[in-house]
Amino acid sequence: MSLTFTPLGASFVAEASPIDLRTVRDRDTLERIRAGMDEHAVLVFRDQALSDADQLDFAQRFDGTLHARTSTAVLTKNRFGNEALTDVSNVNEQGEILAANDRRRASSVSNRLWHTDASFQDPAGRYSMLSARVVPPVRADTEFADMRAAYDALDDETKARLAPLQVHHTIVYSRHLLGFEFTTAEREKLPGAIHPLIRTLPGSGRKSLYLASHAAEIIDWPLPEGRLLLRDLIEHATQREFTWRHEWRLHDFVIWDNRATMHRARPFDDATHRREMRRTTTLDLPLPQHS
């Protein structure tokens, strides 16, 4: 049966089916998924009961080098033994819900800000892949914003003004916004990276805004003015017509393009309900050669 993409109420989000990602190894199917990503930017795969090894294997098969220099890695040892498998959960090594004063919880709260994964690294993140392993009995959605459509909606004068701008992205800044502070040693491991404010996407040729909470300042601009412009652009890009919320089901596997979207976690009662997710993010490097 042929792989199809069915829009889910927003032109940039689609459900991909029928497929079992554990068995996808042929080049044609992998390229078909990539073409779906170029068109939609967010793809939802249902009923993907992946193990950690399955998820790591598929991510590398699909898109190559994995992001492992995460902010979580500087705070604590990865409980899965692999820094490329990011723990997006509210539990500790014993499976108990994190205490309110746990630094891991304090840092993860910043995921509720609009952000792009690994933009504070060079090369930055390309695709993120999130696997739902334990879903709470209440809604704990992830919201996405289409940065291509947000760019398209700008007037020509604004597009021309933004075209040459470069932005410094640092996770130290985004965590500071909510009162979380890294130690001096932790800061040294997270220097940040500089990226263009407007990116051209190779697969589709479309242009996209590239910013979010990690975007701390515009290079060579006065700091207050630059931050105000970035704030205004985020406000523009997160208008209702550019956004969509994913309501998680058990074993959902969602892939999104960090070059074309922002996302944020929506709050839920995480002091009561467990939620366990695993994320892999690939780096924006030359594509792997599939056999």
N, C-alpha and C positions, 0 to 999 in steps of 0.2 A: 504494500500500500504506500502511496506517495506521501511524503511529508508535506503538510499544509500549515499555513499560518492564518489564524482567525483573529481579527481585531477584537479587543476587549474593551470597547467603549472609548478608546482613544486611538488615533491613527498611529501613534508611536509605540503602542503596546499590542502584542499579539500572543495568542496561545499556539504553541507548536505541537502537532500531533500527527499520526501516532508514532511514538519513538521510545526506545529504551536506551538512554545515553550510555549505559554500561557496555552495550554491544556495538556502539558506533565507532567504526575504525576505518571505513572506506572514505577515500578522499572526496567523492561526489557528495556524500551526505554532510560531511564537515563543511564543505564549501557552500552547500545549500543553507546550512545554519548561519554561516557568516553572511551570506546574501540577505537572509532574513534580518540579521542584526543591522546591516547597512540600511535596510528599508525602515525598520521599526524602532530600533535602539533598545527596546526592552522585550525579551521573550520569556514566556512562562511555560514551563514543562511540568505537567502533572504526574503524580504517581511515580516519582523517581526515588526509590528506596535505596539510596546510595550509602555505601560504607565510606569511611574517611579515605581509604585507599582508592575506591572507585572515583570519588570526587577529584582527588589529586591527579589520578591517571587521566580522567577525561579532560580536565583543565589543561594539562600539558599537551595532550594529544590535539586538542582543539586550537590552542593558541600559544604554546611555547613556555617562555620563562615566567615563573611565578614571583610575585611580590612577597618578600619575607622580612623587609626592614620596617615593620609596623610599629606604631606607637605602643601597642600592647607588649611587644617584645622587649621594650626597654623597662617596662614596669614589673614583669613577672615571667617566670619560665612557662613556656607553652605546655598546657596539660596534655596535648596530643603528641608531643615530641617532634613537631614539625612546624616551624614558624610560618610556612606558606599556607597553613590551614588556620585561619584566624577564627578565634572563639568569639562568636557574637551571641553570648549567652548571659544569663544572670545567675549562674551557679558557680561554685568553686570546684576544686578537685574531687571533693567527696559528693558532688551533686547537690549540695545544699545551697539555698538561695543566698546570694551575697549580702553581707551586712550593709547597712545604710552608710557606714563610714569607710567601707572598703575602697581603696584607691582605684581598683579596677572598675567598680560601679561608678565612681565619681567621674572617671575618664569617659566611660561608655555613654553617660548621659549626653555628652556632646554630639552623639550620633543623631540627636533630635534636631540639630542644626542642619540646614541644607549644605551638602558637601559632595565632593567627588573623591573616590577612593584613590589614595596614593598620589594625589596631585602635589604633595610635598616632597616627592621624590623625582629624580631625573635619571632614567626615563620614568615617566608617570604611568599610572594604571591605564590599561586599555579596557578589558572586560572584567567585570566582577560577576561571581557566580555564588549565589546564596542558597543553601540547602536547609530546609525546615525539618529538624529532627524531633523536636518536642514543641508542639503548638499549644498555647494556653487556651482555656475555655472562654476567654474574652478576646475581643479584637485587639491585635497588636500589629497594625498595618505598617507597610513601607510605602512612602509617597515618592513619586518621581516627577521630574519636570523636564520637558523637552526643550533643550537649549538651542536646537536648530530652529524650531518654530519661533522661539523668543527672539533669535537673531533676525529671522526673516521679517518680523513685525516692526523692527526698528526703521526709522526713516533714513534716507540716504545720507543726510548730513551727519547723523549720529554714527552710522556705519563707518564713514570716512574718518571721523574723529577717533574711533576706537581701533581702527585697523593697525596702527603701528605700536600700540601699547603692550608693554610687558609687565607681568605681575609676579610678585614674590609670594609663593605659597608656603606656609609653615603651619604644622599642626600645633605648635607651641602657641601660636596666636589664637587659633580656634578654641583650644581648651581654656585659654586664659579668659575668653569672653564669658565663660560660665564659672570662673573662679577657681579652676583647676590649675595647679602650678607644677611643672616639672622641676626636678632638682637640676643643679648645674651640670652634673654628669649626664643626666638624661637629655638635657638640651643639646649637649655636644654631639649626641648621637642622632639628633633630628635637626639638621641645619636648614632644611627646606630646599626649595628649587624655584627657578624662574621659568615661566611659560608665557607664551603669547595669550592675550586676552581673547583673540579671535583665532579659531583653529579651522582649517579646511580638512574635511574628513576624506581620506583617500578612497574609500569604497564607493561613496556616493557623490563626492565632489561638492557636497553642501558645506556651508559655513556654520559654525556653532560658537556661541559664547562659552568661554571656559573660565569659570569662577565658582565661588561658593565660600563657605565659612573659613577654609584654609587660606583664602586669598587675603593677604595682610596689607599689601600696599602696591601701588602702581609705581614702577621704577621711574625715577626722575620727576615725579610729581610731588607737590607738597602733601604731606601725610594726611592732614584732615580732608583736603579736597579729594584725594585719591580714594580714601575709605568711604567718603560720602557717595562717590560715583559707583563704587562697587556695591554698596548697600542699595542704591537706587536700581542698579541693574538686576540684583537678586530679587528685589520687589517686583520689577517688571516681569522677570522670567518665571515667577511663581504665581502669576495670575491664574485663575481657574481654568481658562482655556488651554493652558500649557501643561496642566498637571493631571495626574492619575494616581489613585491609591490601590495598592494590592492588598487584598484580604487573604492572609495565609491559610493554606490547608496543609495537613501533614504530608510530608514528602514532596511538597512543591520545590521546584528548582528554578530559580529565576536568574537570567543572565541580562546584564545591562552594559551599555557602552558608556564609560565614564567621560569620554570625549564629547558625547552628545547629550548627556543628561546630568542632572543633579538628583540627589535623593536624600531622604531623611526618615528616621524611625519615628513612628507616632507613639505617644506615651500609653502605657497600660499599668495596671497594678503589679509592678514587678517585685514588690515586697511580699506578695501573696502567691503569684502564679509563676511557675517555671516556664522558661522558654529557652530552647537550645537550637542554635543555628551554627552552621559552619560556612565560612566564606573563603573562596579562593579568588585572587585577583591576578591577572596577567599584566606584564609590563609592555609598554608600547614600543616593542622592538620588531625587527624584520620578522615576517611570518615564518613559521616552521614549514619544512617541506614534508608533506604527508605522503606516505607510501600507499 
